[in-house]
Amino acid sequence: MKVGIPRSLFYFKRPVFFEEFLKNLGCEIVFSPETNKLILEEGTKISDPETCYAIKIFFGHVIFLDKKCDYLFLPLLKKNEYGFEYCPKFFGLPDLAKTILKTKILSAVFEGDLEKFSFQVGKKLKKEKSKIKEAYLRALSLEKENEKKRYFSFQERMNSPLKKVLLISHPYNLYDSFVNLQIKERLEKLNLEPLFFQDIPYEMVKEREIKDIPRFHWEFGEEMVKKLDFVLKGEKRIDGVIEVSSFACGCDAVLKEYLEMIVKSFQIPFLYLILDEQTGEAGYQTRLEAFADSL
């Protein structure tokens, strides 16, 4: 049985778990390719002009996978394990996809209980409970191992003699080089050490209390604020912070003001980059070079 996973949006929330869980259930995984110009164009064609950049790219990925698999895996993410909500636009993705695709949708509601979610998916694939349990535990274990490796790598880069720049954004912006116009490679060419805040496990920061900052009901809002506070108050100094945002992201528009306030309270340079299908590489590079000169 072939199950398609769009390499976009929700995929980057739990890439290891989703893939491994379905593999352990005996599914053959069919991924869409890394984001490219054609995927962006296809997604833009069917999207409302005011749709955020990330959603346009998501639709390009699901269109690519249509008719190439038996099921298209599109979970309905509502709340994470800590009770915080995902972006409201995530809620309608499975239903919206049904209106434009011929392929059957494999979906289940995730409201914080990953095991319950896994059993819902496994049941729809007509798998035995013992098989689902085993697949869930193996995928969860691998996910935790991956988190440890990423954080170890983060710590190693924090010891770099180069000036360090912390990159803040949603994972589907940070880990998609087409979307962020290869920001990691561009910063490295400017002799800087880019650090992805997503490489810090949330478990390490969940108990932090941040004064003068409201508690956000969005899961990424709490994550961004607490991880930023964790890094800025650490033993190793960060030389600059860059926030990358998709155009028309209403949540980011609110968060940006608080993130910038926190960064500037430490007298550290802050750069805010908004990306969409019209972003020009020349102007983008110029802003990064100017930012590097300010460090």
ChimeraX attribute file (.defattr): number of C-alpha atoms within 10 A of each C-alpha:
attribute: neighborCount
match mode: 1-to-1
recipient: residues
	/A:1	12
	/A:2	15
	/A:3	22
	/A:4	27
	/A:5	24
	/A:6	26
	/A:7	21
	/A:8	27
	/A:9	19
	/A:10	21
	/A:11	20
	/A:12	18
	/A:13	15
	/A:14	11
	/A:15	14
	/A:16	19
	/A:17	22
	/A:18	21
	/A:19	19
	/A:20	20
	/A:21	24
	/A:22	23
	/A:23	15
	/A:24	17
	/A:25	21
	/A:26	15
	/A:27	16
	/A:28	16
	/A:29	19
	/A:30	19
	/A:31	20
	/A:32	20
	/A:33	14
	/A:34	13
	/A:35	19
	/A:36	15
	/A:37	12
	/A:38	13
	/A:39	21
	/A:40	23
	/A:41	15
	/A:42	19
	/A:43	23
	/A:44	20
	/A:45	12
	/A:46	13
	/A:47	16
	/A:48	11
	/A:49	11
	/A:50	10
	/A:51	14
	/A:52	19
	/A:53	24
	/A:54	23
	/A:55	22
	/A:56	24
	/A:57	28
	/A:58	24
	/A:59	26
	/A:60	26
	/A:61	27
	/A:62	26
	/A:63	21
	/A:64	18
	/A:65	21
	/A:66	19
	/A:67	14
	/A:68	16
	/A:69	19
	/A:70	17
	/A:71	23
	/A:72	28
	/A:73	23
	/A:74	22
	/A:75	21
	/A:76	21
	/A:77	25
	/A:78	20
	/A:79	20
	/A:80	17
	/A:81	12
	/A:82	11
	/A:83	14
	/A:84	19
	/A:85	21
	/A:86	20
	/A:87	18
	/A:88	12
	/A:89	12
	/A:90	17
	/A:91	17
	/A:92	12
	/A:93	18
	/A:94	19
	/A:95	13
	/A:96	11
	/A:97	19
	/A:98	12
	/A:99	8
	/A:100	13
	/A:101	15
	/A:102	13
	/A:103	19
	/A:104	16
	/A:105	19
	/A:106	19
	/A:107	19
	/A:108	20
	/A:109	19
	/A:110	19
	/A:111	19
	/A:112	17
	/A:113	14
	/A:114	15
	/A:115	15
	/A:116	15
	/A:117	20
	/A:118	20
	/A:119	20
	/A:120	17
	/A:121	22
	/A:122	23
	/A:123	13
	/A:124	11
	/A:125	17
	/A:126	11
	/A:127	14
	/A:128	12
	/A:129	12
	/A:130	9
	/A:131	14
	/A:132	24
	/A:133	17
	/A:134	14
	/A:135	22
	/A:136	25
	/A:137	15
	/A:138	15
	/A:139	21
	/A:140	19
	/A:141	12
	/A:142	15
	/A:143	18
	/A:144	14
	/A:145	12
	/A:146	15
	/A:147	17
	/A:148	15
	/A:149	13
	/A:150	17
	/A:151	17
	/A:152	14
	/A:153	14
	/A:154	18
	/A:155	15
	/A:156	10
	/A:157	15
	/A:158	22
	/A:159	12
	/A:160	12
	/A:161	9
	/A:162	14
	/A:163	16
	/A:164	23
	/A:165	24
	/A:166	20
	/A:167	21
	/A:168	23
	/A:169	19
	/A:170	23
	/A:171	20
	/A:172	20
	/A:173	22
	/A:174	24
	/A:175	18
	/A:176	19
	/A:177	16
	/A:178	15
	/A:179	24
	/A:180	21
	/A:181	18
	/A:182	13
	/A:183	21
	/A:184	19
	/A:185	14
	/A:186	15
	/A:187	18
	/A:188	12
	/A:189	10
	/A:190	12
	/A:191	13
	/A:192	21
	/A:193	22
	/A:194	24
	/A:195	21
	/A:196	18
	/A:197	22
	/A:198	22
	/A:199	19
	/A:200	22
	/A:201	16
	/A:202	15
	/A:203	7
	/A:204	11
	/A:205	18
	/A:206	13
	/A:207	9
	/A:208	13
	/A:209	12
	/A:210	13
	/A:211	7
	/A:212	8
	/A:213	12
	/A:214	11
	/A:215	12
	/A:216	14
	/A:217	14
	/A:218	17
	/A:219	18
	/A:220	21
	/A:221	24
	/A:222	21
	/A:223	21
	/A:224	19
	/A:225	23
	/A:226	19
	/A:227	22
	/A:228	22
	/A:229	18
	/A:230	16
	/A:231	17
	/A:232	18
	/A:233	12
	/A:234	10
	/A:235	9
	/A:236	13
	/A:237	15
	/A:238	20
	/A:239	20
	/A:240	23
	/A:241	25
	/A:242	21
	/A:243	19
	/A:244	22
	/A:245	27
	/A:246	23
	/A:247	20
	/A:248	17
	/A:249	17
	/A:250	12
	/A:251	14
	/A:252	20
	/A:253	13
	/A:254	11
	/A:255	16
	/A:256	16
	/A:257	10
	/A:258	16
	/A:259	21
	/A:260	18
	/A:261	13
	/A:262	20
	/A:263	18
	/A:264	14
	/A:265	8
	/A:266	11
	/A:267	11
	/A:268	17
	/A:269	18
	/A:270	21
	/A:271	14
	/A:272	14
	/A:273	15
	/A:274	16
	/A:275	21
	/A:276	18
	/A:277	15
	/A:278	7
	/A:279	15
	/A:280	11
	/A:281	10
	/A:282	8
	/A:283	10
	/A:284	16
	/A:285	15
	/A:286	11
	/A:287	15
	/A:288	18
	/A:289	14
	/A:290	10
	/A:291	16
	/A:292	18
	/A:293	9
	/A:294	12
	/A:295	14
